Amino acid sequence: MKKYFFALLMLGVLSVSSLSAQSLSADEVLEKAIAFHDPNGNWENLNTTFKVVMETPSRPKRTSIIGVDFPQQKFTLNVEKKGNSYAYELDKGSCEITLNGSEDFSEEEAEEFQLNCERGNFMKDYYTYLYGLPMKLNDPGTHLDPKVYNKTFKGKKYVVLKVTYDAEVGKDTWYFYFDPATYAMEVYQFYHDESKNDGEYILLEGLEEINGIKMPKTRAWHMNKDNKYLGTDTLEKI
């Protein structure tokens, strides 16, 4: 009888949790997700350094040291790949690039390693966007669909938010999957053209706390259309 009562009690708790998640607006879901990942609101004034190791089939491992200082508008990226190292240092409007510690490199080397300021700014946006989620969903030019979706992905039920962007910000359509009990972000997915099922989905596992922010420990990238595995990057503290 006690076991039966406990089962009913747990069923009731889960039902209430599910109903609560379903009754929330998209803004409220995002607020809860941000409260989980950045409970003290540290992202906006983040000043830290962390490491990301990218492993991709048939390609050499890439190790990146990323430094962000939002109050001073600084970003640094130091990459080790194939026995070489290159670095970007973006300081407000300035941009400095080095290859193996030298600012003197050939055009061929610049092309091989994509050493230009446009690439440096792209990598800054790339890293600060992905590791700034879900907080970055409050940025200007971001359009949060007011509908809260309930989807099952890889056998698990999620509360899902759909996001589009102003054209100058981004042209892809994104979906963000949150655990309905904790609002931890566990999957995100994007499409260039959703009708073609193109784009990718990214599975997030584990958490690494960086300056009080819970960031995904690993991100495994896959193609939407055929589930092809693309690679995994792993976040490490320094």
Salt bridges, closest charged atoms under 4 A:
ASP91 OD1 - LYS92 NZ 3.77
GLU112 OE2 - LYS82 NZ 3.92
ASP139 OD2 - LYS136 NZ 2.68
ASP166 OD1 - HIS143 NE2 2.47
ASP172 OD1 - HIS192 ND1 2.75
ASP179 OD2 - LYS156 NZ 2.78
GLU186 OE1 - LYS156 NZ 2.85
GLU208 OE1 - LYS217 NZ 2.61
ASP233 OD1 - ARG219 NE 2.78
GLU236 OE1 - LYS51 NZ 3.83
